[in-house]
């Protein structure tokens, strides 16, 4: 909410990517898609996932998350 106020972020055109359950929960709290990235803590978090709502996408890397988001929104994203 603070970042939204400070930077006028359009949450309808945003997503949150992270390697923790709390990152995905943050996304869902602001009605944005949550992407779990399997790098860092992501594989461990994914294996132990116990949340009422799943991430919209599970990405192999941050670059994979950006490609998925871009393709889903008609943006030109290089491989």
VEXRO-300445 format. One line per 4 residues: number of its first residue (from 1); for each residue x, z, y of N, C-alpha, C, O. Coordinates in nm, 2 decimals. Last residue first. Layout:
# VEXRO-300445
NUM	X/Z/Y/X/Z/Y/X/Z/Y/X/Z/Y | ... $
***
This chain:
# VEXRO-300445
79	1.33/-2.54/-1.42/1.35/-2.47/-1.55/1.46/-2.37/-1.55/1.49/-2.31/-1.65 | 1.18/-2.48/-1.09/1.27/-2.55/-1.19/1.29/-2.47/-1.31/1.27/-2.35/-1.32 | 0.85/-2.51/-0.98/0.95/-2.41/-1.03/1.05/-2.49/-1.12/1.00/-2.54/-1.22 | 0.61/-2.57/-0.76/0.72/-2.63/-0.83/0.83/-2.53/-0.86/0.89/-2.48/-0.77 $
75	0.29/-2.42/-0.85/0.41/-2.42/-0.76/0.53/-2.49/-0.83/0.54/-2.48/-0.96 | 0.05/-2.36/-0.97/0.08/-2.50/-0.92/0.20/-2.51/-0.83/0.21/-2.60/-0.75 | 0.02/-2.11/-1.08/-0.03/-2.13/-0.94/0.01/-2.27/-0.89/0.00/-2.29/-0.76 | 0.14/-2.12/-1.32/0.00/-2.08/-1.32/-0.06/-2.10/-1.18/-0.18/-2.11/-1.17 $
71	0.40/-2.18/-1.25/0.33/-2.28/-1.33/0.18/-2.25/-1.32/0.10/-2.34/-1.31 | 0.47/-1.93/-1.12/0.47/-2.06/-1.05/0.39/-2.17/-1.12/0.31/-2.24/-1.06 | 0.46/-1.75/-1.33/0.38/-1.73/-1.22/0.36/-1.87/-1.14/0.25/-1.90/-1.10 | 0.66/-1.86/-1.51/0.52/-1.84/-1.55/0.42/-1.83/-1.43/0.32/-1.90/-1.43 $
67	0.89/-1.84/-1.34/0.84/-1.97/-1.39/0.69/-1.97/-1.44/0.61/-2.05/-1.40 | 0.90/-1.57/-1.31/0.88/-1.65/-1.19/0.83/-1.79/-1.24/0.74/-1.85/-1.17 | 0.95/-1.49/-1.57/0.83/-1.44/-1.50/0.80/-1.53/-1.39/0.68/-1.56/-1.36 | 1.20/-1.61/-1.62/1.08/-1.65/-1.70/0.95/-1.61/-1.63/0.86/-1.68/-1.63 $
63	1.36/-1.46/-1.44/1.34/-1.61/-1.42/1.22/-1.66/-1.50/1.14/-1.74/-1.45 | 1.35/-1.22/-1.57/1.28/-1.23/-1.44/1.26/-1.38/-1.41/1.16/-1.41/-1.35 | 1.27/-1.28/-1.92/1.36/-1.25/-1.81/1.29/-1.26/-1.68/1.17/-1.30/-1.68 | 1.06/-1.30/-2.09/1.20/-1.27/-2.15/1.30/-1.23/-2.04/1.39/-1.16/-2.07 $
59	0.75/-1.14/-2.02/0.86/-1.24/-1.99/0.99/-1.20/-2.05/1.02/-1.08/-2.07 | 0.42/-1.12/-2.08/0.55/-1.05/-2.12/0.66/-1.16/-2.11/0.65/-1.26/-2.18 | 0.14/-1.09/-1.86/0.24/-1.18/-1.93/0.36/-1.09/-1.96/0.40/-1.00/-1.89 | -0.03/-0.90/-1.79/-0.09/-1.03/-1.80/0.01/-1.13/-1.87/-0.03/-1.23/-1.92 $
55	-0.01/-0.60/-1.99/0.04/-0.69/-1.89/-0.02/-0.83/-1.90/-0.06/-0.87/-2.01 | -0.31/-0.43/-2.09/-0.19/-0.49/-2.12/-0.14/-0.57/-2.00/-0.22/-0.60/-1.91 | -0.46/-0.11/-2.04/-0.46/-0.25/-2.00/-0.32/-0.31/-2.03/-0.22/-0.25/-1.99 | -0.42/0.14/-2.14/-0.55/0.08/-2.16/-0.55/-0.07/-2.13/-0.64/-0.14/-2.17 $
51	-0.11/0.18/-2.33/-0.19/0.18/-2.20/-0.32/0.11/-2.22/-0.33/0.02/-2.31 | 0.14/0.19/-2.48/0.02/0.27/-2.50/-0.06/0.28/-2.37/-0.06/0.39/-2.31 | 0.42/0.05/-2.62/0.31/0.03/-2.52/0.19/0.11/-2.56/0.14/0.09/-2.68 | 0.67/0.06/-2.74/0.59/0.18/-2.74/0.47/0.17/-2.65/0.41/0.28/-2.61 $
47	0.76/-0.20/-2.71/0.75/-0.15/-2.84/0.66/-0.02/-2.85/0.59/0.00/-2.94 | 0.78/-0.21/-2.43/0.69/-0.30/-2.50/0.66/-0.25/-2.64/0.54/-0.25/-2.68 | 0.99/-0.03/-2.38/0.86/0.00/-2.32/0.75/-0.09/-2.40/0.65/-0.03/-2.43 | 1.20/-0.17/-2.51/1.17/-0.04/-2.55/1.02/0.00/-2.50/0.94/0.05/-2.58 $
43	1.21/-0.40/-2.35/1.19/-0.41/-2.50/1.14/-0.28/-2.55/1.05/-0.27/-2.63 | 1.26/-0.30/-2.08/1.14/-0.37/-2.12/1.11/-0.37/-2.27/1.00/-0.35/-2.31 | 1.48/-0.19/-1.96/1.40/-0.10/-2.05/1.28/-0.17/-2.12/1.21/-0.11/-2.19 | 1.64/-0.49/-1.95/1.65/-0.35/-1.91/1.57/-0.26/-2.01/1.61/-0.26/-2.13 $
39	1.39/-0.74/-2.03/1.53/-0.70/-2.00/1.53/-0.55/-1.96/1.42/-0.50/-1.93 | 1.13/-0.81/-2.04/1.19/-0.75/-2.16/1.33/-0.71/-2.14/1.39/-0.66/-2.23 | 0.89/-0.74/-1.80/1.01/-0.82/-1.83/1.09/-0.74/-1.94/1.11/-0.62/-1.93 | 0.55/-0.77/-1.76/0.65/-0.69/-1.82/0.77/-0.78/-1.85/0.76/-0.87/-1.93 $
35	0.35/-0.82/-1.48/0.44/-0.89/-1.58/0.54/-0.79/-1.63/0.62/-0.73/-1.55 | 0.03/-0.79/-1.36/0.15/-0.72/-1.40/0.23/-0.80/-1.51/0.17/-0.84/-1.61 | -0.15/-0.92/-1.08/-0.11/-0.94/-1.22/0.02/-0.86/-1.25/0.11/-0.86/-1.16 | -0.32/-0.68/-0.88/-0.23/-0.79/-0.89/-0.19/-0.80/-1.04/-0.20/-0.70/-1.11 $
31	-0.46/-0.45/-0.80/-0.53/-0.57/-0.84/-0.44/-0.69/-0.84/-0.49/-0.80/-0.81 | -0.32/-0.23/-0.76/-0.34/-0.31/-0.64/-0.41/-0.44/-0.68/-0.41/-0.53/-0.60 | -0.30/-0.13/-1.02/-0.36/-0.05/-0.92/-0.39/-0.12/-0.79/-0.48/-0.08/-0.72 | -0.16/-0.33/-1.15/-0.30/-0.32/-1.18/-0.37/-0.23/-1.07/-0.49/-0.26/-1.04 $
27	0.10/-0.28/-1.06/0.03/-0.41/-1.03/-0.12/-0.39/-1.05/-0.19/-0.44/-0.96 | 0.13/-0.02/-1.16/0.13/-0.04/-1.02/0.06/-0.17/-0.98/-0.02/-0.18/-0.89 | 0.14/-0.08/-1.43/0.03/0.00/-1.38/0.02/-0.01/-1.23/-0.09/-0.01/-1.17 | 0.38/-0.22/-1.44/0.26/-0.29/-1.47/0.14/-0.21/-1.42/0.04/-0.27/-1.37 $
23	0.55/0.00/-1.37/0.55/-0.13/-1.29/0.42/-0.20/-1.31/0.36/-0.25/-1.22 | 0.51/0.18/-1.58/0.47/0.21/-1.44/0.47/0.09/-1.35/0.39/0.09/-1.26 | 0.64/0.05/-1.79/0.49/0.06/-1.79/0.44/0.09/-1.65/0.34/0.04/-1.61 | 0.91/-0.16/-1.68/0.85/-0.03/-1.72/0.70/-0.04/-1.71/0.64/-0.12/-1.64 $
19	1.03/-0.38/-1.57/1.06/-0.35/-1.71/1.01/-0.21/-1.76/1.05/-0.16/-1.86 | 0.83/-0.61/-1.37/0.92/-0.49/-1.39/0.94/-0.47/-1.54/0.88/-0.53/-1.63 | 0.65/-0.76/-1.12/0.73/-0.78/-1.24/0.82/-0.66/-1.25/0.89/-0.62/-1.16 | 0.35/-0.83/-0.97/0.45/-0.73/-0.99/0.52/-0.75/-1.12/0.45/-0.76/-1.22 $
15	0.24/-1.08/-0.74/0.25/-1.02/-0.88/0.35/-0.92/-0.87/0.44/-0.91/-0.78 | 0.02/-1.24/-0.50/0.13/-1.16/-0.54/0.12/-1.12/-0.69/0.02/-1.12/-0.75 | -0.20/-1.33/-0.37/-0.10/-1.43/-0.41/0.03/-1.37/-0.46/0.14/-1.42/-0.45 | -0.35/-1.12/-0.31/-0.41/-1.21/-0.39/-0.31/-1.32/-0.44/-0.34/-1.40/-0.53 $
11	-0.19/-0.98/-0.13/-0.19/-0.93/-0.27/-0.25/-1.03/-0.36/-0.23/-1.03/-0.48 | 0.00/-1.07/0.11/-0.13/-1.12/0.06/-0.12/-1.09/-0.09/-0.07/-1.16/-0.17 | 0.15/-0.83/0.32/0.16/-0.90/0.20/0.02/-0.94/0.15/-0.08/-0.86/0.16 | 0.24/-0.71/0.57/0.12/-0.80/0.56/0.12/-0.89/0.43/0.11/-1.01/0.44 $
7	0.44/-0.52/0.58/0.48/-0.67/0.57/0.36/-0.76/0.56/0.39/-0.88/0.54 | 0.32/-0.27/0.60/0.44/-0.30/0.67/0.47/-0.45/0.68/0.52/-0.50/0.78 | 0.10/-0.28/0.42/0.08/-0.26/0.56/0.20/-0.30/0.64/0.18/-0.36/0.75 | 0.23/-0.34/0.18/0.13/-0.43/0.22/0.10/-0.41/0.37/0.09/-0.50/0.45 $
3	0.40/-0.11/0.16/0.46/-0.25/0.18/0.36/-0.35/0.23/0.39/-0.43/0.31 | 0.19/0.08/0.12/0.28/0.09/0.24/0.35/-0.05/0.26/0.35/-0.10/0.38 | 0.08/0.00/-0.12/0.00/0.00/0.00/0.09/0.00/0.13/0.06/-0.07/0.22 $
***
